[in-house]
């Protein structure tokens, strides 16, 4: 795969595969990579035939964080370089989270800094046995980006999130599974096939309902019980108007597997 293209976007049936492609740099984020990621996310969101997104990294790492070599100038130069990476990265993440198709991360090797934040932002994550997670921000005297401060405490609780952020200790794949940072751990050689199998299962599901589930869960942390109950009612009522709801009910009464269409 040509490393001159920092992010590869490919289709495999209803699955869109976004692959970071700077293996010599352990897929560290520079400006071009962040922009390419944003553009790939926009392309995915604009294609309503996409029913699952698989985010991957080429080579021996998922992503080793930001490209620190881009931050070594004067304070103004460093700030400009950071902004040029963070803005498109955040734009891409918001775009992925706003579309309905679920997002799966396939994680191997270094999953550090922005790479760890991005993995946390995915709906499900499969880690290879060689995956190593480091929330590396305080090691360079800075704070999380890429939604890390949003998803980490939601996944592990505030006290554990503070421990991970402040101490910056590496976390192996088995411990990541215990903490709830990943959904599954597989042998490294099986990572791609396992991630694709999960993506295919999700791609065969009720895509619009998946999107509503995600939005309900995200808003629940800031909602009152009464507000959340109303949001649940509205989401359920909206689902009843979909083709997938009708098919799911028919399949249940007919005692067969539903054939969802994602709409």
C-alpha positions in Angstrom: 0.0 0.0 0.0 1.5 3.4 -0.9 2.4 5.3 2.2 2.0 8.6 0.2 -1.7 8.3 0.9 -2.0 8.9 4.6 -5.5 7.5 5.0 -7.0 4.8 2.8 -10.8 4.5 2.3 -12.2 1.3 0.8 -15.5 -0.4 0.5 -16.2 -4.0 1.3 -19.9 -4.5 0.5 -21.8 -2.3 3.1 -18.6 -1.9 5.2 -16.5 1.2 4.8 -12.8 0.7 5.9 -10.8 3.7 7.0 -7.2 2.7 7.4 -4.4 5.0 8.7 -1.4 4.5 6.3 1.8 5.9 7.8 3.2 2.6 9.1 6.8 3.9 9.2 5.7 6.6 11.6 3.4 4.1 13.5 0.5 6.0 11.9 1.2 9.1 14.0 -1.1 12.0 13.2 0.3 14.9 11.2 -1.7 17.6 9.4 -2.1 15.7 6.2 -3.3 12.5 8.0 -5.8 14.5 10.1 -7.3 16.2 7.0 -7.4 12.9 5.1 -9.2 11.3 8.1 -11.7 14.1 8.1 -12.3 13.8 4.4 -12.8 10.0 4.6 -15.3 10.4 7.4 -17.3 12.9 5.4 -17.3 10.6 2.4 -18.6 7.7 4.6 -21.3 9.9 6.2 -22.5 11.0 2.7 -23.0 7.5 1.5 -26.2 6.1 2.9 -25.3 2.6 1.7 -22.6 2.3 4.4 -23.9 0.2 7.2 -20.7 -0.2 9.3 -17.4 1.6 9.5 -14.1 -0.2 10.3 -11.2 2.0 11.5 -7.8 0.3 11.2 -4.1 1.1 11.2 -1.6 -0.2 8.6 1.5 -2.0 9.9 2.4 -2.9 13.4 0.5 -0.1 15.2 -2.9 1.3 15.2 -1.7 4.8 16.0 1.1 6.1 18.2 -0.6 9.5 18.9 0.2 12.8 17.3 3.4 13.3 15.3 5.5 15.0 18.0 8.1 16.0 15.5 5.5 18.6 14.2 5.4 20.3 17.6 9.0 21.3 18.0 9.1 24.9 16.8 8.4 28.1 18.7 5.3 28.2 20.9 3.3 29.9 18.2 4.5 27.4 15.6 3.7 24.5 17.8 0.2 25.9 18.6 -0.5 26.3 14.9 0.7 22.8 14.1 -1.5 21.4 16.9 -4.5 23.3 15.7 -4.0 22.1 12.2 -4.2 18.5 13.4 -6.9 18.8 16.1 -9.5 20.7 14.0 -9.8 18.2 11.2 -9.5 15.3 13.7 -12.4 16.5 15.7 -14.4 17.3 12.6 -14.0 13.8 11.4 -14.9 12.3 14.8 -18.1 14.3 15.1 -19.0 13.3 11.5 -18.6 9.6 12.4 -20.6 9.9 15.6 -23.4 11.8 13.9 -24.1 9.1 11.2 -26.0 6.0 12.0 -23.6 3.3 10.9 -21.8 1.7 13.9 -18.0 2.2 14.1 -15.6 -0.7 15.0 -11.9 -0.2 15.8 -9.3 -2.9 15.0 -6.4 -2.2 17.3 -2.8 -3.6 17.3 0.5 -2.5 18.7 0.7 1.1 19.9 -2.7 2.6 20.7 -1.5 5.9 22.2 -2.5 9.5 22.7 -4.9 10.5 19.9 -5.0 6.8 18.8 -6.3 5.8 22.2 -8.9 8.6 22.2 -10.0 7.6 18.7 -10.4 4.0 19.7 -12.5 5.0 22.7 -14.8 7.0 20.4 -15.6 3.9 18.4 -18.8 2.0 19.3 -16.9 -1.3 19.6 -13.2 -2.2 19.6 -11.3 -5.4 19.0 -7.7 -5.5 20.2 -5.0 -7.9 19.2 -3.0 -9.5 22.0 0.0 -7.2 21.2 -2.0 -4.0 21.6 -0.6 -1.6 24.2 -2.7 1.4 25.3 -1.1 4.6 26.6 -3.0 7.8 27.4 0.2 9.7 26.7 -0.8 13.3 27.0 0.6 14.2 30.3 4.0 12.7 29.3 4.4 15.7 27.0 2.7 18.2 29.4 -0.7 18.5 27.7 -4.3 17.4 27.9 -6.5 14.9 25.9 -7.9 15.6 22.5 -9.8 13.4 20.1 -12.7 13.0 22.6 -10.6 11.2 25.2 -11.9 13.3 28.0 -15.5 12.5 27.0 -15.4 8.8 26.5 -12.7 7.6 28.9 -14.6 8.5 32.1 -17.8 7.2 30.6 -16.2 3.8 29.9 -14.2 3.3 33.2 -15.6 5.8 35.7 -14.0 9.1 36.9 -11.5 7.8 39.4 -10.1 5.2 37.0 -10.0 7.7 34.2 -8.0 10.1 36.4 -5.6 7.3 37.2 -5.1 6.4 33.5 -4.7 10.1 32.5 -2.5 11.3 35.3 -0.1 8.3 35.6 0.0 7.4 32.0 0.9 3.8 32.6 0.8 1.4 29.7 -2.2 -0.9 29.6 -1.9 -4.3 27.9 -4.8 -5.8 25.9 -5.9 -8.2 28.7 -6.2 -5.3 31.2 -7.9 -3.1 28.6 -10.6 -5.8 28.3 -11.0 -5.9 32.1 -11.4 -2.1 32.2 -13.9 -2.1 29.4 -11.7 -0.1 27.0 -12.2 -2.8 24.3 -14.9 -5.3 23.5 -12.7 -8.3 22.7 -9.1 -9.5 22.5 -8.0 -11.9 19.8 -4.6 -13.4 18.7 -2.8 -10.8 16.6 -2.9 -12.9 13.5 -6.7 -13.1 13.8 -7.3 -9.3 14.3 -8.4 -8.5 10.7 -10.7 -11.5 10.3 -12.3 -11.0 13.7 -12.9 -7.3 13.1 -14.4 -7.9 9.7 -16.7 -10.6 11.1 -18.0 -8.2 13.7 -18.4 -5.4 11.1 -20.3 -7.8 8.8 -22.6 -8.8 11.7 -23.3 -5.1 12.4 -23.7 -4.3 8.7 -26.5 -6.8 8.6 -28.4 -5.1 11.4 -30.9 -2.3 11.8 -28.6 0.7 11.0 -31.0 3.5 11.9 -31.8 1.8 15.2 -28.1 1.5 16.0 -27.8 5.3 15.5 -30.7 6.0 17.8 -29.2 3.7 20.5 -25.9 5.6 20.3 -27.5 9.0 20.6 -29.7 7.8 23.5 -26.6 6.6 25.4 -24.6 9.7 24.8 -27.3 12.1 26.1 -28.2 9.9 29.1 -25.3 11.2 31.2 -26.6 14.8 31.1 -30.3 14.1 31.2 -32.8 13.8 34.0 -34.8 10.6 34.2 -37.9 12.3 32.9 -36.0 13.7 29.9 -34.4 10.4 29.1 -37.7 8.6 29.3 -39.1 11.1 26.8 -36.1 10.7 24.6 -36.6 6.9 24.7 -40.3 7.3 23.7 -39.4 9.6 20.8 -36.7 7.2 19.5 -38.9 4.2 19.8 -41.8 5.9 18.0 -39.4 7.0 15.2 -38.2 3.4 14.9 -41.8 2.1 14.4 -41.9 4.0 11.1 -38.9 2.2 9.7 -38.8 -0.7 7.3 -36.5 -2.5 9.7 -39.0 -2.4 12.5 -41.7 -3.9 10.4 -39.3 -6.7 9.2 -38.2 -7.3 12.8 -41.7 -7.8 14.1 -42.6 -10.0 11.1 -39.5 -12.1 11.6 -40.3 -12.5 15.3 -43.8 -13.8 14.8 -42.7 -16.0 11.9 -39.8 -17.4 14.0 -37.1 -16.6 11.5 -34.0 -14.4 11.3 -34.8 -10.9 10.2 -33.4 -9.5 7.0 -32.7 -5.8 7.8 -32.1 -3.2 5.2 -30.7 -0.4 7.4 -33.7 1.8 6.9 
